[in-house]
């Protein structure tokens, strides 16, 4: 947003020093409107004065050059060689004296000799002064100015080059900053001044727009659509003051009608568009009827020629304004060339509308266009200012183009004003703290609070604990809560003026036990051979996934509902790149499609997911150079090693309900008797589809119950146990049990029955074959018995061992293998 300080001075009443460019730029930047550049327009014409061509004669050695004698006031006339075709005697022209610099063309004027003739200075065109008017000749001041200043007078002020322009970066939450009125309110609030806007124009009475139901519904999506009919319009050049305002804002003047719509957009932030009414009538046949105006999505391949002269093929993402179902404008972006106002136009329809920000953004992106209008609609235009902006434009058209109002047609969605907010005095003081004034800390007084908010357009009424605040329509998008009002007060008073207080007492921070354990878990998984992966949380659409309201790209328009799919794709890419294996894990959030319990949106779950595919080792001498991918138990062991910091007993139970996994090589993982995840070999069909080896393993664990169990006091706080000073007694126990009996179930029974003397029990062998009966297997365990205070006798060990055997016989029908 380019802000002219001269225009700003007309809109706001403050002390002159408050509008010093450097001071104002600093205050605006601190307040949130970053000033990217300050342009001094006077520099474009520094050293350029009014001159008079007393004599012009042809150059003796060049057909296209002229030798001119130019008077510049004091001193002798200058001899200047000029190449412009329109130079002639009796012209007043801008003359750049020797030593001056023209930044618009990057040229420093020096004494020169052109084809053997000396030249001292340069007769300038408007383009060379940064005022491109589309012509190639020199500037003729007699036609440009009503009164030509005396010779030798600096030409800059006469051409409007006596201003400073601030280039502001406007954030997405401040659409009001894209208007001069919005910036004027900001400056008034920052400087303790007041605004002085032009008086409101007379409102034009409106009648309902009789469009089709489909068109009316599309118009309601934005909020408001209006057409104002004007006749007797005289199209011609704009007055100098209007052209200068547009040029300083970076907008090229076209004609008085188009320039008025652009001026109102810059002043109020409301884009407008004027259609040639007679051209619309020719398009639809017969007299132009407002009921034939429509709003719809573009059709695939539909042709549209915009004001830039380029023909574009529209698609379904484009939002178009139509007449008789013919597209006449890209809504909120750019009008059509065929219906544009030109010198022959005598009657127009003035469109003032509000379009949905997301629809304009999609349409502009699809068409590859960026315009001043779409930048405002994308950030949000409040419908409360639309008709007032149209009335302002109508008044200017009446004054500058002789227009007469015929009528207005309007369709708007019923809208409720933003609710009043309660601003509590105590909440403001508690959040901001005191001001520092001359070294003393004092609370911000009520008068400064009210004056700051009133300068932004808010209306305040005293309430029991503070104020009831009515929000102006143009700020309804970003002032929605009490804290937003407090932020505005702090921003405009100045964050640097409030006292800084450290917490009292000052206590060092630290990680919670769950955070510490998660970090240990990450390190342990890396130590077990897995590499941590970080994938995007936005994915393509699929049934059950939560869509984003406004995605940037269709392929990243939904929240992920699992982690294993991206990890499997990563494994595929790595193995296709000739790597021997892929061992990776990720800890991240997923968003299942079902809403959470309180109806607040999709639930979030943090998962630990990993993939083990191929081998991960640095040598092959042990396998004679042959690849050795891990089997099921080795992969499960790698996961168990990674989970070591949790100090949890993880129980595996056979599981065949997940289609992703091999039905006979998958397990449900339980902690403290509750399911927390699963582990298994990838189903052969899935492995084949992904071009992964058959020995690929996937695991998924819900992180929260693991961290909760791992940070219980009895596990999290380490307890000291002295090293045993008495010997242990070990016994091996081989059992024949049904083949579907798990070692985990047997170990649970052994540990329970062997108390209190059993110190450790582990599986050392499992055998299935001809030496045991069919349907059974042999499982061998090593049991260690010890009493920490004395040496056990053989009788005591045998008694405890017998207890274990009897418990296994009762519960599983186990027989001791001989």
Secondary structure as the mmCIF struct_conf table of DSSP 4:
data_model
#
loop_
_struct_conf.conf_type_id
_struct_conf.id
_struct_conf.beg_label_comp_id
_struct_conf.beg_label_asym_id
_struct_conf.beg_label_seq_id
_struct_conf.end_label_comp_id
_struct_conf.end_label_asym_id
_struct_conf.end_label_seq_id
STRN STRN1 UNK A 2 UNK A 4
HELX_RH_AL_P HELX_RH_AL_P1 UNK A 5 UNK A 11
STRN STRN2 UNK A 12 UNK A 13
HELX_RH_3T_P HELX_RH_3T_P1 UNK A 16 UNK A 19
HELX_RH_AL_P HELX_RH_AL_P2 UNK A 21 UNK A 30
TURN_TY1_P TURN_TY1_P1 UNK A 31 UNK A 32
STRN STRN3 UNK A 34 UNK A 40
HELX_RH_3T_P HELX_RH_3T_P2 UNK A 41 UNK A 45
TURN_TY1_P TURN_TY1_P2 UNK A 46 UNK A 47
STRN STRN4 UNK A 48 UNK A 58
TURN_TY1_P TURN_TY1_P3 UNK A 60 UNK A 61
TURN_TY1_P TURN_TY1_P4 UNK A 63 UNK A 64
STRN STRN5 UNK A 66 UNK A 71
BEND BEND1 UNK A 73 UNK A 76
HELX_LH_PP_P HELX_LH_PP_P1 UNK A 77 UNK A 77
STRN STRN6 UNK A 78 UNK A 82
TURN_TY1_P TURN_TY1_P5 UNK A 85 UNK A 86
TURN_TY1_P TURN_TY1_P6 UNK A 89 UNK A 90
STRN STRN7 UNK A 92 UNK A 96
HELX_LH_PP_P HELX_LH_PP_P2 UNK A 97 UNK A 97
TURN_TY1_P TURN_TY1_P7 UNK A 98 UNK A 99
STRN STRN8 UNK A 101 UNK A 102
TURN_TY1_P TURN_TY1_P8 UNK A 103 UNK A 106
STRN STRN9 UNK A 107 UNK A 108
STRN STRN10 UNK A 112 UNK A 114
TURN_TY1_P TURN_TY1_P9 UNK A 115 UNK A 116
STRN STRN11 UNK A 117 UNK A 119
BEND BEND2 UNK A 121 UNK A 121
STRN STRN12 UNK A 122 UNK A 123
HELX_LH_PP_P HELX_LH_PP_P3 UNK A 124 UNK A 125
TURN_TY1_P TURN_TY1_P10 UNK A 126 UNK A 126
HELX_RH_3T_P HELX_RH_3T_P3 UNK A 127 UNK A 129
TURN_TY1_P TURN_TY1_P11 UNK A 130 UNK A 130
BEND BEND3 UNK A 134 UNK A 134
BEND BEND4 UNK A 137 UNK A 137
HELX_RH_AL_P HELX_RH_AL_P3 UNK A 141 UNK A 144
BEND BEND5 UNK A 146 UNK A 147
HELX_LH_PP_P HELX_LH_PP_P4 UNK A 148 UNK A 150
TURN_TY1_P TURN_TY1_P12 UNK A 151 UNK A 152
BEND BEND6 UNK A 153 UNK A 153
STRN STRN13 UNK A 154 UNK A 154
BEND BEND7 UNK A 155 UNK A 155
TURN_TY1_P TURN_TY1_P13 UNK A 156 UNK A 156
HELX_RH_3T_P HELX_RH_3T_P4 UNK A 157 UNK A 159
TURN_TY1_P TURN_TY1_P14 UNK A 160 UNK A 160
STRN STRN14 UNK A 164 UNK A 169
HELX_LH_PP_P HELX_LH_PP_P5 UNK A 170 UNK A 171
TURN_TY1_P TURN_TY1_P15 UNK A 172 UNK A 173
HELX_RH_3T_P HELX_RH_3T_P5 UNK A 175 UNK A 178
BEND BEND8 UNK A 179 UNK A 179
HELX_RH_AL_P HELX_RH_AL_P4 UNK A 180 UNK A 191
TURN_TY1_P TURN_TY1_P16 UNK A 192 UNK A 192
STRN STRN15 UNK A 194 UNK A 195
HELX_LH_PP_P HELX_LH_PP_P6 UNK A 197 UNK A 205
STRN STRN16 UNK A 207 UNK A 208
HELX_RH_AL_P HELX_RH_AL_P5 UNK A 213 UNK A 222
BEND BEND9 UNK A 223 UNK A 223
STRN STRN17 UNK A 224 UNK A 231
BEND BEND10 UNK A 232 UNK A 232
HELX_LH_PP_P HELX_LH_PP_P7 UNK A 237 UNK A 239
HELX_RH_AL_P HELX_RH_AL_P6 UNK A 240 UNK A 248
TURN_TY1_P TURN_TY1_P17 UNK A 249 UNK A 250
HELX_RH_AL_P HELX_RH_AL_P7 UNK A 256 UNK A 268
BEND BEND11 UNK A 269 UNK A 269
STRN STRN18 UNK A 272 UNK A 276
HELX_RH_AL_P HELX_RH_AL_P8 UNK A 277 UNK A 284
BEND BEND12 UNK A 285 UNK A 287
HELX_RH_3T_P HELX_RH_3T_P6 UNK A 290 UNK A 292
STRN STRN19 UNK A 293 UNK A 297
HELX_LH_PP_P HELX_LH_PP_P8 UNK A 298 UNK A 299
TURN_TY1_P TURN_TY1_P18 UNK A 300 UNK A 301
STRN STRN20 UNK A 303 UNK A 305
STRN STRN21 UNK A 306 UNK A 306
TURN_TY1_P TURN_TY1_P19 UNK A 307 UNK A 308
BEND BEND13 UNK A 309 UNK A 309
STRN STRN22 UNK A 311 UNK A 313
TURN_TY1_P TURN_TY1_P20 UNK A 316 UNK A 317
STRN STRN23 UNK A 319 UNK A 323
TURN_TY1_P TURN_TY1_P21 UNK A 324 UNK A 325
STRN STRN24 UNK A 326 UNK A 330
TURN_TY1_P TURN_TY1_P22 UNK A 331 UNK A 333
STRN STRN25 UNK A 334 UNK A 335
STRN STRN26 UNK A 336 UNK A 336
BEND BEND14 UNK A 337 UNK A 337
TURN_TY1_P TURN_TY1_P23 UNK A 338 UNK A 339
TURN_TY1_P TURN_TY1_P24 UNK A 343 UNK A 344
STRN STRN27 UNK A 348 UNK A 354
HELX_RH_AL_P HELX_RH_AL_P9 UNK A 357 UNK A 367
TURN_TY1_P TURN_TY1_P25 UNK A 368 UNK A 368
HELX_RH_AL_P HELX_RH_AL_P10 UNK A 372 UNK A 379
HELX_RH_3T_P HELX_RH_3T_P7 UNK A 383 UNK A 385
HELX_RH_AL_P HELX_RH_AL_P11 UNK A 386 UNK A 401
STRN STRN28 UNK A 404 UNK A 412
HELX_LH_PP_P HELX_LH_PP_P9 UNK A 416 UNK A 420
STRN STRN29 UNK A 421 UNK A 424
HELX_RH_AL_P HELX_RH_AL_P12 UNK A 425 UNK A 432
STRN STRN30 UNK A 435 UNK A 437
TURN_TY1_P TURN_TY1_P26 UNK A 438 UNK A 439
STRN STRN31 UNK A 440 UNK A 442
HELX_LH_PP_P HELX_LH_PP_P10 UNK A 443 UNK A 445
HELX_RH_AL_P HELX_RH_AL_P13 UNK A 446 UNK A 455
TURN_TY1_P TURN_TY1_P27 UNK A 456 UNK A 457
STRN STRN32 UNK A 459 UNK A 462
BEND BEND15 UNK A 464 UNK A 465
STRN STRN33 UNK A 466 UNK A 470
HELX_LH_PP_P HELX_LH_PP_P11 UNK A 471 UNK A 472
HELX_RH_3T_P HELX_RH_3T_P8 UNK A 473 UNK A 475
TURN_TY1_P TURN_TY1_P28 UNK A 476 UNK A 478
BEND BEND16 UNK A 481 UNK A 481
HELX_RH_AL_P HELX_RH_AL_P14 UNK A 482 UNK A 493
HELX_RH_3T_P HELX_RH_3T_P9 UNK A 495 UNK A 497
STRN STRN34 UNK A 498 UNK A 498
BEND BEND17 UNK A 504 UNK A 505
HELX_RH_AL_P HELX_RH_AL_P15 UNK A 513 UNK A 527
TURN_TY1_P TURN_TY1_P29 UNK A 528 UNK A 529
STRN STRN35 UNK A 531 UNK A 532
BEND BEND18 UNK A 537 UNK A 537
STRN STRN36 UNK A 538 UNK A 539
TURN_TY1_P TURN_TY1_P30 UNK A 543 UNK A 544
HELX_LH_PP_P HELX_LH_PP_P12 UNK A 545 UNK A 546
STRN STRN37 UNK A 547 UNK A 547
HELX_LH_PP_P HELX_LH_PP_P13 UNK A 548 UNK A 548
BEND BEND19 UNK A 549 UNK A 550
BEND BEND20 UNK A 552 UNK A 553
HELX_RH_3T_P HELX_RH_3T_P10 UNK A 554 UNK A 556
STRN STRN38 UNK A 558 UNK A 559
BEND BEND21 UNK A 561 UNK A 561
BEND BEND22 UNK A 563 UNK A 563
HELX_RH_AL_P HELX_RH_AL_P16 UNK A 564 UNK A 576
TURN_TY1_P TURN_TY1_P31 UNK A 577 UNK A 578
BEND BEND23 UNK A 580 UNK A 580
STRN STRN39 UNK A 581 UNK A 590
BEND BEND24 UNK A 593 UNK A 594
STRN STRN40 UNK A 595 UNK A 595
TURN_TY1_P TURN_TY1_P32 UNK A 597 UNK A 598
BEND BEND25 UNK A 599 UNK A 601
STRN STRN41 UNK A 602 UNK A 602
STRN STRN42 UNK A 605 UNK A 614
BEND BEND26 UNK A 618 UNK A 618
HELX_RH_3T_P HELX_RH_3T_P11 UNK A 621 UNK A 623
TURN_TY1_P TURN_TY1_P33 UNK A 624 UNK A 625
HELX_RH_AL_P HELX_RH_AL_P17 UNK A 632 UNK A 642
TURN_TY1_P TURN_TY1_P34 UNK A 643 UNK A 643
HELX_RH_3T_P HELX_RH_3T_P12 UNK A 644 UNK A 646
HELX_LH_PP_P HELX_LH_PP_P14 UNK A 649 UNK A 649
STRN STRN43 UNK A 650 UNK A 654
TURN_TY1_P TURN_TY1_P35 UNK A 659 UNK A 660
STRN STRN44 UNK A 661 UNK A 671
TURN_TY1_P TURN_TY1_P36 UNK A 672 UNK A 673
STRN STRN45 UNK A 674 UNK A 682
HELX_LH_PP_P HELX_LH_PP_P15 UNK A 683 UNK A 683
HELX_RH_AL_P HELX_RH_AL_P18 UNK A 684 UNK A 689
TURN_TY1_P TURN_TY1_P37 UNK A 690 UNK A 691
BEND BEND27 UNK A 694 UNK A 695
STRN STRN46 UNK A 696 UNK A 702
HELX_RH_AL_P HELX_RH_AL_P19 UNK A 703 UNK A 710
TURN_TY1_P TURN_TY1_P38 UNK A 711 UNK A 711
BEND BEND28 UNK A 712 UNK A 712
HELX_RH_AL_P HELX_RH_AL_P20 UNK A 713 UNK A 716
BEND BEND29 UNK A 717 UNK A 717
HELX_LH_PP_P HELX_LH_PP_P16 UNK A 722 UNK A 724
BEND BEND30 UNK A 726 UNK A 726
STRN STRN47 UNK A 729 UNK A 738
TURN_TY1_P TURN_TY1_P39 UNK A 739 UNK A 740
HELX_RH_AL_P HELX_RH_AL_P21 UNK A 743 UNK A 753
TURN_TY1_P TURN_TY1_P40 UNK A 754 UNK A 757
STRN STRN48 UNK A 758 UNK A 767
BEND BEND31 UNK A 769 UNK A 769
TURN_TY1_P TURN_TY1_P41 UNK A 770 UNK A 771
BEND BEND32 UNK A 772 UNK A 772
TURN_TY1_P TURN_TY1_P42 UNK A 774 UNK A 775
STRN STRN49 UNK A 776 UNK A 785
STRN STRN50 UNK A 787 UNK A 787
TURN_TY1_P TURN_TY1_P43 UNK A 788 UNK A 789
STRN STRN51 UNK A 790 UNK A 790
HELX_LH_PP_P HELX_LH_PP_P17 UNK A 791 UNK A 793
HELX_RH_AL_P HELX_RH_AL_P22 UNK A 794 UNK A 812
STRN STRN52 UNK A 815 UNK A 816
#
